[in-house]
């Protein structure tokens, strides 16, 4: 009976399966020692023996207690679920007591959400597949595990904005959703697609340990270990490889791109729409009930500039140029207004002078007529 594999088959997300496998390996390691290769053997032996399950879990907690609090809680939850699936149910009082021993609720690493300019400097040091992947992540709010499962047919680069159909089998909850990417991310994807076939052929030729399928239909035909390696190399080259003092983990890591999207997009469009695009389950149903896909696309277009990375400088420069042009135009308009006022004053002066000239002319004419009438009798 394949206890471990049958348990893991109930989860669709590859990242979830990978984490749960690691947890079970660590659990049995704390009980028996040994490596992951004997996982099924350990599991079968474990349930055949008369074990003190509570003591085993306490030993496991001691083995992982230095991990971040969220990791410890996930590990305990995984072991609990695995035991229940194998008909071992421990009292709720025991689990509640364990949870109280886990200090803290948040990740220990102090994340740093990069600015648009900082993210640009990091991505500049990536190969073409890295640029396409991480621009897509930064502009969509997708989880990296979701993005790495996308098939070629899941993305529509001709839509406005470019659209991503995230299937339920890719998500943590099993529910599908629609996300969007920026136009610059779509352009990076177009460039990546031009060389994707050559990349796949090359990777298949170099892969000696694992069979690499040449007809892989994934948009990004590589595993998350490759993605993380691309990210770490770019951090090193760009000078952003700083690590948290307590956990020694990078403070700028791929997961902060979801925070980047949440922070930037959420400051421009409704927060519930932002959360739904990211795939936060608490918002999806209500947002999809209230808004159509066209509404969501319109919201995304409204906030797209906030998650744009490489065009940001150009946009800022364009704004400056437009401002200068507006100022120059305003100066011209002000000058014309002044000239117009001066011309009006000059016209008034000329009109006044014309009136005075007419009056003088009439006076002169009358004087002439009077003089002419007095001279007329003498002439007769």
C-alpha positions as CSV (number, residue, x, y, z in Angstrom):
1,X,0.0,0.0,0.0
2,X,1.6,3.3,-1.1
3,X,0.5,5.4,1.9
4,X,2.6,8.5,1.0
5,X,2.0,8.6,-2.7
6,X,-1.7,8.0,-2.4
7,X,-1.9,10.8,0.1
8,X,0.1,13.2,-2.1
9,X,-2.1,12.3,-5.1
10,X,-5.1,14.1,-3.4
11,X,-3.4,17.4,-4.0
12,X,-3.2,19.0,-7.5
13,X,-0.6,21.7,-7.0
14,X,3.0,20.5,-7.7
15,X,4.3,23.0,-5.2
16,X,2.0,21.7,-2.5
17,X,3.0,18.1,-3.2
18,X,6.6,19.1,-3.1
19,X,6.3,20.8,0.3
20,X,4.2,18.0,1.8
21,X,6.7,15.4,0.6
22,X,9.4,17.4,2.3
23,X,7.4,17.6,5.6
24,X,6.8,13.8,5.6
25,X,10.4,13.1,4.9
26,X,11.5,15.3,7.8
27,X,8.9,13.7,10.1
28,X,10.1,10.2,9.4
29,X,13.7,11.4,9.6
30,X,13.0,12.6,13.1
31,X,11.5,9.1,13.9
32,X,13.9,6.7,12.1
33,X,16.6,8.8,10.4
34,X,17.3,8.0,6.7
35,X,16.5,9.8,3.5
36,X,13.5,10.6,1.3
37,X,14.2,7.6,-0.9
38,X,12.8,5.3,1.8
39,X,9.7,7.3,2.5
40,X,7.2,4.6,1.6
41,X,9.1,2.0,3.6
42,X,9.2,4.3,6.7
43,X,5.4,5.0,6.4
44,X,4.5,1.4,6.1
45,X,6.6,0.4,9.0
46,X,5.4,3.4,11.1
47,X,1.7,2.3,11.0
48,X,2.6,-1.4,11.6
49,X,4.3,-0.5,14.9
50,X,2.7,0.4,18.2
51,X,3.9,4.0,18.3
52,X,3.4,6.8,20.8
53,X,2.2,9.3,18.2
54,X,2.2,12.2,20.5
55,X,5.8,11.7,21.5
56,X,6.8,11.3,17.8
57,X,5.1,14.6,17.0
58,X,6.8,16.3,19.9
59,X,10.1,15.0,18.6
60,X,9.3,16.3,15.2
61,X,8.4,19.7,16.6
62,X,11.8,19.9,18.3
63,X,13.5,19.1,15.0
64,X,11.8,21.9,13.1
65,X,11.4,24.5,15.8
66,X,14.0,26.8,14.3
67,X,12.1,27.1,11.1
68,X,9.9,30.1,10.5
69,X,6.6,30.0,12.4
70,X,4.5,29.6,9.3
71,X,6.7,26.7,8.1
72,X,6.3,25.0,11.5
73,X,2.6,25.4,11.5
74,X,2.3,24.0,8.0
75,X,4.5,21.1,8.9
76,X,2.3,20.2,11.9
77,X,-0.9,20.6,9.9
78,X,0.5,18.3,7.2
79,X,1.5,15.6,9.6
80,X,-1.9,15.8,11.3
81,X,-3.7,15.5,8.0
82,X,-1.5,12.5,7.0
83,X,-2.2,10.7,10.3
84,X,-5.9,11.3,9.9
85,X,-5.8,9.8,6.4
86,X,-4.3,6.8,8.0
87,X,-6.9,6.5,10.7
88,X,-4.9,8.1,13.5
89,X,-6.8,10.9,15.2
90,X,-5.3,12.6,18.2
91,X,-7.2,14.8,20.7
92,X,-7.8,18.4,19.7
93,X,-6.4,19.4,23.1
94,X,-3.0,18.0,22.1
95,X,-2.9,20.0,18.8
96,X,-4.1,23.1,20.5
97,X,-1.3,22.8,23.1
98,X,1.3,22.4,20.2
99,X,0.1,25.5,18.4
100,X,0.6,27.6,21.5
101,X,4.2,26.5,21.5
102,X,4.9,28.0,18.1
103,X,5.8,31.6,18.7
104,X,4.9,34.2,16.1
105,X,2.5,34.0,13.2
106,X,4.3,35.8,10.5
107,X,7.4,34.9,8.4
108,X,10.6,35.7,10.2
109,X,12.3,37.1,7.1
110,X,11.7,40.9,6.7
111,X,10.7,41.1,3.0
112,X,11.6,44.2,0.9
113,X,9.2,45.1,-1.9
114,X,11.3,46.5,-4.7
115,X,10.5,49.8,-6.4
116,X,9.8,49.8,-10.1
117,X,13.4,51.1,-10.6
118,X,15.0,48.5,-8.4
119,X,13.0,45.7,-10.1
120,X,14.1,47.0,-13.4
121,X,17.7,46.8,-12.4
122,X,17.3,43.2,-11.2
123,X,15.5,42.0,-14.4
124,X,18.0,43.7,-16.6
125,X,20.5,41.0,-15.5
126,X,18.3,38.1,-16.5
127,X,18.3,35.9,-19.7
128,X,15.3,36.2,-22.0
129,X,13.2,33.5,-20.3
130,X,13.8,35.1,-16.9
131,X,12.7,38.5,-18.1
132,X,9.5,37.1,-19.6
133,X,8.7,35.1,-16.4
134,X,9.4,37.7,-13.8
135,X,7.8,40.6,-15.8
136,X,4.7,38.4,-16.1
137,X,4.7,37.7,-12.3
138,X,5.2,41.3,-11.4
139,X,2.4,42.6,-13.6
140,X,-0.1,39.9,-12.9
141,X,0.2,39.0,-9.2
142,X,0.3,35.3,-10.1
143,X,2.0,32.8,-7.8
144,X,5.2,31.4,-9.4
145,X,3.9,27.9,-9.1
146,X,0.8,28.9,-11.2
147,X,2.9,30.7,-13.8
148,X,5.2,27.8,-14.3
149,X,2.3,25.5,-15.0
150,X,0.7,27.7,-17.7
151,X,0.4,26.0,-21.1
152,X,0.9,27.9,-24.4
153,X,-2.9,28.0,-25.0
154,X,-3.6,29.6,-21.6
155,X,-2.3,33.0,-22.6
156,X,-3.8,35.5,-25.1
157,X,-1.2,38.1,-26.1
158,X,-3.6,39.8,-28.5
159,X,-6.2,40.7,-25.9
160,X,-6.3,44.1,-24.4
161,X,-4.9,43.8,-21.9
162,X,-3.1,40.5,-22.5
163,X,-5.0,37.9,-20.7
164,X,-4.0,34.7,-18.8
165,X,-6.5,31.9,-18.1
166,X,-5.3,30.2,-14.9
167,X,-6.9,26.7,-14.7
168,X,-8.2,25.3,-11.5
169,X,-5.6,22.6,-11.6
170,X,-2.9,25.3,-11.3
171,X,-4.3,27.1,-8.2
172,X,-4.0,26.4,-4.5
173,X,-7.8,26.2,-4.1
174,X,-8.7,24.4,-7.3
175,X,-10.7,27.4,-8.6
176,X,-9.9,28.9,-12.0
177,X,-9.5,32.6,-12.6
178,X,-8.5,35.2,-15.1
179,X,-5.4,37.4,-14.7
180,X,-3.8,40.0,-16.9
181,X,-0.2,41.0,-17.7
182,X,1.2,44.3,-18.8
183,X,2.0,45.1,-22.4
184,X,5.7,45.2,-21.7
185,X,5.4,41.7,-20.2
186,X,3.5,40.5,-23.3
187,X,6.3,42.0,-25.5
188,X,8.9,40.1,-23.4
189,X,6.9,36.9,-23.9
190,X,6.7,37.4,-27.6
191,X,10.5,37.6,-27.7
192,X,10.8,34.5,-25.5
193,X,8.4,32.6,-27.7
194,X,10.7,33.3,-30.7
195,X,13.5,31.2,-29.1
196,X,11.5,28.9,-26.8
197,X,11.8,25.9,-29.2
198,X,15.6,26.3,-29.5
199,X,15.8,26.6,-25.6
200,X,13.7,23.4,-25.2
201,X,15.9,21.4,-27.7
202,X,19.0,22.6,-26.0
203,X,17.7,21.8,-22.5
204,X,16.7,18.3,-23.7
205,X,20.1,17.7,-25.1
206,X,21.8,18.8,-21.8
207,X,19.5,16.9,-19.5
208,X,21.2,13.6,-18.7
209,X,19.7,13.0,-15.3
210,X,16.0,13.6,-16.2
211,X,14.2,12.9,-19.5
212,X,13.3,16.3,-20.9
213,X,10.3,16.3,-23.2
214,X,10.9,18.1,-26.5
215,X,7.2,18.6,-26.9
216,X,6.7,20.3,-23.5
217,X,3.6,22.5,-23.9
218,X,4.3,24.7,-20.8
219,X,4.8,28.3,-21.6
220,X,8.0,28.1,-19.4
221,X,9.3,24.5,-19.9
222,X,11.5,24.5,-16.8
223,X,11.1,23.8,-13.1
224,X,11.0,26.3,-10.2
225,X,14.6,25.5,-9.3
226,X,15.7,27.0,-12.6
227,X,13.5,30.1,-12.0
228,X,15.0,30.6,-8.5
229,X,18.5,30.2,-9.9
230,X,17.8,32.9,-12.5
231,X,16.5,35.2,-9.7
232,X,19.5,34.6,-7.4
233,X,22.0,35.2,-10.2
234,X,20.2,38.5,-11.1
235,X,20.2,39.6,-7.5
236,X,24.0,39.0,-7.3
237,X,24.7,40.9,-10.5
238,X,22.5,43.8,-9.6
239,X,23.7,44.2,-6.0
240,X,20.4,43.4,-4.4
241,X,21.4,40.1,-2.8
242,X,20.9,41.4,0.8
243,X,19.8,38.8,3.3
244,X,17.8,38.9,6.5
245,X,20.0,39.1,9.6
246,X,18.1,36.3,11.5
247,X,17.0,33.9,8.7
248,X,19.8,34.5,6.2
249,X,17.3,34.5,3.4
250,X,17.2,37.0,0.6
251,X,14.9,39.9,1.5
252,X,14.1,40.4,-2.1
253,X,12.8,37.1,-3.4
254,X,10.3,36.1,-6.1
255,X,7.3,35.9,-3.7
256,X,7.6,39.7,-3.0
257,X,6.4,40.2,-6.6
258,X,2.9,39.5,-5.4
259,X,3.3,42.1,-2.8
260,X,4.7,44.5,-5.4
261,X,1.6,43.9,-7.5
262,X,-0.7,44.3,-4.5
263,X,0.9,47.5,-3.4
264,X,1.1,49.2,-6.8
265,X,-2.1,48.1,-8.3
266,X,-4.1,48.4,-5.1
267,X,-3.2,52.0,-4.8
268,X,-4.9,52.7,-8.2
269,X,-7.9,50.4,-8.6
270,X,-10.3,48.9,-6.0
271,X,-8.5,46.7,-3.5
272,X,-11.1,43.9,-3.9
273,X,-10.5,43.8,-7.6
274,X,-6.7,43.6,-7.0
275,X,-7.1,40.8,-4.5
276,X,-9.4,38.9,-6.9
277,X,-6.9,39.2,-9.8
278,X,-4.2,37.8,-7.5
279,X,-6.4,34.8,-6.6
280,X,-7.3,35.5,-3.0
281,X,-10.3,33.2,-2.5
282,X,-12.1,35.6,-0.2
283,X,-12.6,38.1,-2.9
284,X,-13.0,36.0,-6.1
285,X,-16.7,35.0,-5.8
286,X,-18.0,38.5,-4.9
287,X,-15.8,40.3,-7.5
288,X,-16.8,37.9,-10.3
289,X,-20.5,38.4,-9.3
290,X,-20.2,42.2,-9.4
291,X,-17.9,42.7,-12.4
292,X,-17.7,41.2,-15.9
293,X,-14.4,40.3,-17.5
294,X,-14.6,43.5,-19.5
295,X,-14.9,45.5,-16.2
296,X,-11.9,43.7,-14.8
297,X,-9.9,44.4,-18.0
298,X,-10.8,48.1,-17.8
299,X,-9.7,48.2,-14.2
300,X,-6.4,46.6,-15.1
301,X,-5.8,49.0,-17.9
302,X,-6.4,51.8,-15.5
303,X,-3.7,50.5,-13.1
304,X,-1.3,49.0,-15.7
305,X,1.2,51.9,-15.5
306,X,1.8,51.3,-11.8
307,X,3.2,47.8,-12.5
308,X,5.1,48.8,-15.6
309,X,8.9,48.3,-15.0
310,X,11.0,49.3,-18.0
311,X,8.7,52.0,-19.5
312,X,8.5,53.9,-16.3
313,X,11.4,56.2,-17.1
314,X,10.0,56.8,-20.5
315,X,6.6,57.7,-19.0
316,X,8.2,60.0,-16.5
317,X,10.3,61.7,-19.2
318,X,7.2,62.0,-21.4
319,X,5.4,63.7,-18.6
320,X,8.2,66.1,-18.1
321,X,8.3,66.9,-21.8
322,X,4.6,67.4,-21.9
323,X,4.8,69.6,-18.9
324,X,7.5,71.7,-20.5
325,X,5.4,71.9,-23.7
326,X,2.4,73.0,-21.7
327,X,4.4,75.7,-20.0
328,X,5.8,76.9,-23.3
329,X,2.3,76.9,-24.8
330,X,1.0,78.8,-21.8
331,X,3.8,81.4,-22.2
332,X,2.9,81.8,-25.8
333,X,-0.8,82.2,-24.9
334,X,0.0,84.7,-22.2
335,X,2.2,86.7,-24.6
336,X,-0.5,86.7,-27.2
337,X,-3.0,87.9,-24.6
338,X,-0.7,90.7,-23.6
339,X,-0.2,91.7,-27.2
340,X,-3.9,91.5,-27.8
341,X,-4.5,93.9,-24.9
342,X,-1.8,96.2,-26.1
343,X,-3.4,96.2,-29.6
344,X,-6.8,96.9,-28.1
345,X,-5.4,99.9,-26.3
346,X,-3.7,101.1,-29.4
347,X,-6.9,100.7,-31.4
348,X,-8.8,102.7,-28.7
349,X,-6.1,105.4,-28.9
350,X,-6.3,105.5,-32.7
351,X,-10.1,105.6,-32.6
352,X,-9.9,108.5,-30.2
353,X,-7.4,110.3,-32.4
354,X,-9.7,109.7,-35.4
355,X,-12.6,111.2,-33.5
356,X,-10.6,114.2,-32.6
357,X,-9.3,114.6,-36.2
358,X,-12.9,114.5,-37.4
359,X,-14.0,117.1,-34.9
360,X,-11.0,119.3,-35.9
361,X,-11.8,118.8,-39.5
362,X,-15.5,119.8,-39.0
363,X,-14.4,122.9,-37.1
364,X,-12.0,123.8,-39.8
365,X,-14.6,123.2,-42.4
366,X,-17.1,125.4,-40.6
367,X,-14.5,128.2,-40.2
368,X,-13.8,128.0,-43.9
369,X,-17.5,128.2,-44.9
370,X,-18.0,131.2,-42.6
371,X,-15.0,133.0,-44.2
372,X,-16.2,132.2,-47.7
373,X,-19.7,133.6,-46.9
374,X,-18.3,136.9,-45.7
375,X,-16.3,137.5,-48.8
376,X,-19.1,136.7,-51.3
377,X,-20.9,140.3,-51.3
378,X,-17.7,142.2,-51.8
379,X,-17.1,140.1,-54.8
380,X,-20.4,141.2,-56.4
